[in-house]
């Protein structure tokens, strides 16, 4: 994975990687991707993917109204609030 | 009355029996653990956060109440991994990003602990967001192995394992995604059980890889693991992946016979790279089980070699999605920026450590347009082949016995600069996680230098009772956990 690709993925992942970090990441991810490339050798034609390791039934429950977190609790850990909402920089 | 430090050395069930008989109070047990923490914590650093005042108040309240019948963990001090939400107590996942986070609700398991009457001594140190195999990736500094302070305790639940091994608590909860309970249990000489995926609710466990994560006990013996699992297991309507299967009485099931069982020995787990001391200990455990009347059969898990590669695509893909929530808006330490995108990027850049960023990058790559099928899609298909291997093996045997880790505990710093080598230290625990199977690591003695060794028993889905009975039978031959000189 070259430097440009690391930067592109970093932007997708919302990481502001520095130059040194980008270079180290390029080396390390390249080695890891070389290692995982061994999977290519396996024939998986027609093999169903596993998304969930244990077969359970569908999890249904009644669509009943239950109390949710009070506003005060939901905001308790937020870096910035006005007491009713999360505060973020202007986007418009 | 016993001296303080002796009370901290009790197992969970011994303490339970004494509290039940009225021979010891929760305050005495809690004070004994606090005294032990003060004695050794400076060198071990098992805790990310100590909640001593809250624990002592909780202990006093337990002693004052004593309901009849007494709930199963009444007044017993335990440690909880720092990625398990505990209302009002720090839950930082070993990350700078969550340094100030205090959950506004309890996880399912924390509620179960409260109902059972446990006392929470503190939050156990861990690799950041449970990503690591050595506990060195904690923003709060590494934990040291109580058996050799120059060595790692394993990870990511290294703090939980070290706290139990050093008698800083009676038992602990950890979480396991690719080996994070079993490998540290092995390195620290304690019992560590990863339950079947879905056996324990993940509600309130900070998510790493949602199709793999499970909470489980780290304890001084098999009976303690049975006791603690019985408290935390069961269906939770708030976790759609939690199983409805009835919860057996694990403690009553401990006496089940080993004689007549067939133990499968996967040949792929005994290849090159296995430390001779580890192999010798596992072979000795096999001989012990044979002497108890079990038979052994060699089995094959042909896709063992691909498990680590599969895991590091599946787990990182899920992590890159799960960790998207840490953006500095609803919780965590925000870094200000020129616009919203800049807030996200700077918050995450500053807040996450190197290993977490590496895994987010790998997962984002594996899920990105043009690479999804070749990486994530391929890994999900190989995951099916790995599950099929276990299904086939269980056609020939009742359970499997393997090493837990390829080497004894390694030195602090030894693998820190080499992520791939660190990943390969999970080689024997990862396939089990991909298949969602239950597995337990238990102590099998030490190296000549006194470093703990362990072996892993793997069961069919929801066969935890049999695994614990097997460990209990092993312990009954006089082979318990090694005690650190600390």
Interface residues (C-beta under 8 A of the other chain):
Chain A: X1 X6 X9 X10 X12 X13 X14 X15 X16 X17 X18 X21 X25 X28 X29 X31 X32 X33 X35 X36 X38 X39 X40 X42 X44 X47 X48 X49 X50 X51 X52 X53 X54 X56 X57 X59 X61 X69 X73 X74 X76 X77 X78 X79 X80 X86 X88 X89 X90 X91
Chain B: X100 X101 X102 X104 X105 X196 X197 X198 X211 X212 X237 X240 X241 X243 X244 X303 X305 X306 X308 X309 X310 X312 X313 X320 X324 X327 X328 X329 X330 X331 X332 X333 X334 X337 X338 X339 X340 X341 X342 X343 X344 X345 X346 X348 X349 X352 X354 X357 X358 X360 X361 X362 X364 X365 X368 X374 X375 X377 X378 X379 X380 X381 X382 X383 X384 X385 X387 X419 X420 X423 X434 X435 X436 X437 X461
